[in-house]
Amino acid sequence: MKAIVYRKYGPPEVLHPEEVEKPVPGDNEILIRVRATTVTAGDWRLRKADPFAARLFSGLFRPRKINILGFEVAGDIESVGRKVERFKPGDPVFASCGFGFGGYAEYKCLPAENRNERKGLVELKPDNLTYEEAAAVPVGATSALGIMRKTEIKKGQMGLIYGASGSVGTYAVQLAKYYGAEVTGVCSTKNMEMVKSIGADRVIDYTKEDISKMDDRYDFIFDAVGKLMTGNPRSMLKKLLKPDGTYMDIEMSPKILGDDLKFLKTIIEDGMVKPVIDRKYTMDQIVEAHRYVEQKRKKGNVVITIQ
């Protein structure tokens, strides 16, 4: 099968196509014919070994553990292991690949049961999403959902989503609205209309307004890009939060559950949440796609179509 492989750390150009062995599903696994994947921050950071801890995960001097990136996929089940009862060949699915990555390929094997998010999570694809749209859900949406479990969002609460135009941020805005909060999104000028379109009640342009000088107080703040506290004293955060308010950050480890994709499928089909797609690339344009995402200016998600 065709896959996009990297054998050394470095710039996007280290990614290249190769013919590799097609995986065979184990007794409790499914084989997915991949139709679409994405480029996430986790992909380019592992490719570049940034931060250095990426080397401790995949290999100190060169990537040994992971040679095929791709953190999330959507496609059709081609075959199932002999003990699998949950899925059948032909089922359309979307999935996170866990810490094994491997989405930049024509085929990917994953466990059929969602018992360990580190090994991957799989669910039937939402009926109202294309494969490209569905591939953009598993990582960003479950990350937002998992981090937002740090607090109990209630109807009528006020929330601030900083970095509301990124993959995690766009899902955080929509999930906060789903739970009944009044949401203020913070982003750059060019992304304000998009953030409004996904439900934000108010949008602040951080290039024109200093949020540390606002009089509003929030029940929760979600920093979806990890930049809110950069260069800002804790006193600013104390000023923005209500006395019993909660601060959440993208650097926090999300609490992801086995049923998260099933829950997301339901609210997506109900029209409560939708993925935001910035750009689409083909498998042969993977270098260009990585170069774009590494600039940290994408809005929503960048999708790769697997022919």
N, C-alpha and C positions, 0 to 999 in steps of 0.2 A: 504494500500500500504506500501511497505518497504521504509524507509528513514533512513539516518544517522543523528542522533540527538545529541545535547549536552545540558545538563541542568545546567552546572556550568562552570566557566572559568577555564582554566588550560592547561596542556600539551595535545599532540595529543590523549592520552588515554581517554580523556573525551568524545571523539566521539564514538558512539555506534549505532548499528542498532535497530530500533523500528518499530512496525506496527502502522501507524497513519492513520487518516481518509483521504480518497482520496478526493481531492478538486473537486468542481463542478463549472463549468464556469458560470459567470454572463451573463447578456444579451449582453454585449459588450466585452466579454472575449473569449479566446481560451484555450482549455485544451491540453497540450503537453505531449505526451508519451516520456519521456526523454530517450535518447540513450547514451548521453555522457555529462559530465560536466568537470570542471577543479578545480585545487587548485591554487588560486591566493593569493597574499600578503594580500588582503582584508579579505580573508577567515581565514587565520591563525592568523592574528592580532585581528580579532573580537573574535575568539575562545580563544585567550590568554589574551584578554583585554589589548593589547599593541598597541598604547599608552592608557593611562588611559581614554582618551576621548571616547574610545569604550564603556566604562561603562555608560557614559552619554547618548549614543545612544541606547544601548540595555537593560541596567539595571545595577544599581549601584552595587549590591551584587551578583547577578546572572543574566544570560541572560533571559530576559522576552520577549523582542520584537522579537528577532530572535533565534530560536532553531534549524533551519535547514539551514546550510550554502550552498554555491554554488552560485556564482555570474553570471555564464553564462552557457548556455545549448545548445544542438542541439537534435532534435528528430522529431517526426511526430505528426501532429495534430490529436487527437482522436475525439474531438467534438468541436463545436462552439456554442456560445450563439445565441439566436434567432435574434439579431440585427446585427450580424456579416456578412458582405458581402465580406470582403477582402480575407478571407481564407476559405478553405473547409476541411473536414476530409480527412486525407491521405496526406496532403501537408507536405513536409519535410521543417523544419524551423531551424534557429539558432537565439539565443536571449540573450540579457542581462536581468538579473532578477531585475535590479534596487536595491533600498535599502531594498527590501523585501527578498532578497536572495532566498533560497528555492530550489536550483538546485540539492542538494544531495538527490533526491527522484525519485521515478518512474514516478511521474506526477507533473506538475506545471501549474498553471493558470496564464495567463498574459493578459493585455489589447491588443485587436486586433489592435488598432490604436496607432501609435507612437507619442503621444502628450506630454508625460512627461518622460524623461529619468530616472527620479527617480523611476518611477513605472515599467520601463522596456521597451525595444525596441525589436521588432520581425520582421524578414524578411524571405523570402524564402531562403533556403540553397543554396549556390553556387553549381552548377552542378558538378564541378570538385573537390569537397572536400568530404571526408568521414564525417560521423557524428563526429568522434573524432577530425578531423582537424577543422571542422566548429565550434565546441564548444570552440575552443581556439582563436577565432577571436573577439567576441563582446566587451570584456573588454579592452584587451591590445591594439587592433587596434583603437577603438574609443577614448581611452585615448590619444594615440599618436597623432591621427588626431586632437582631440580637443585642445590639448596643442599647437600643431604646428600652430593653427589659431592665435596665439599671434603675428605672423609675416606673411608676404607674401613672400613665397619662390619662387624665380624666376630662370629660366633656366640660368645655368652658375655660380650661386652663390656657395660659398664654405661653407659647414656645418660640424660641429663636433658633433658626437653623442657619449656621454660618457655613458658607460654601454650599449653598442650596442648588447650584447648577451642575455639580458633578454627579457621578453615578450614585454614590451613597447618599448625597445630599438630595437629589431628586426623589429618591425613594423615602427618605426621612420626612420630607415635606408632605408627601402623599399619605404616609402612614400616620403622621401626627394628625392630619385632617381626618383620616378614617376613625381615629380614636376620639375625635370631637374637639381637638384643640384649635385655638386661634393662632395661626402661624405667621411669623415674620421671617422672610427669607432674606439672606444677605448674599449678594453676588456682584459681579461687575456690570457696567452699563449695558453691554451687548446681550447679556443673558436675562435681563429683567423681565421682558415680555414672556419668555419661556417659563420662568419660575412662576409668574402670575397664572399662566395657562394651566399649570398642574395643581393649582388650588391655593397658593399662598395668599393670605388676606392682605398682606403688606409686603413690599419688597424694598430693600434698602440697597443703594449703590455705595459700596464701601469706598469707591474712588472719590466720592463727593461728600460723604457724610461720616463723621466720626462716631461710631456707635458707643464709645466710652462716655460720650457727652449726652447720651439720650436720657430722658427721665423715666422711660418705661422700665418696669420690673417684670421678670419672667419666672414662670413656674419651672421651666426647664430650658437649658441651652444645649444644643448639640453642635459641636464643632466637627463638621464632616470633612475637613481638610487638614486639621491639626495646626492651624495657623493663628487662631484667635488669641492665644496666650503668648505668642512670639513677641517679645519686646514689651509686653504689657504686664503691669504688676497685678498681683492677686486682688488688690483693692478694686481694680476695674471690674473683675468678675463678681466680687461681692456687691458692687454697686448695681450691676445688671440683674442679679438674681434676687428673688424674694428670700426672706430669712430661711424658709424651709425648701428652697428651690434646689434643683439637681443639675449638675454640670456633667455632660457626657462628651467624650472625645473619640475620634476615629482610631486613636492609638489603643483604646481599651479593647480587651479581648471580648468579642461578642459571644453571648450565650446562644448558640444555635441548636435548635431541637430537630429531631427526626421528622416531625410533621410540618416544619416550616414551609417547605415547597408546596405541600398540599394546601396549607392555609393561604399562601400567596396565590396559588392557582384559583382558589375560590373567589378571593376579592378582586383579582384581575378580571375574571369572567363576569363579575358583578359590576365592572366598570369603575371600581374604586381606586385602582392603581394601574398605571401603564408605564412601560419603559420609555425612556427618552433616547432616541438614536441620533447621534451627531453625524457620523460618517460611516460608510460601508466600503470595505475593500475586498478584493479577491485574495485567495491564498498566495498568488504570485506577487501581490503587493504588500506582503507582510512587513518588509523593511520600511516602506513608506508609512505604514500604519503605526509601527512602533515609534518611528521618529516623531510622528504627530502627537501620540499620546504622551511621550516623554516630555513634551513641552509643558504639560500640566495645564493646558488651556481648553481641553475638550469639555463639552457640555453633555451630560448624560453618558452615553456609552458609544464605543467604537466597535463595530461588528466586522467579522471576517467570514465571508461565504466560502464554504468548502465545496468545490465542484466534484 
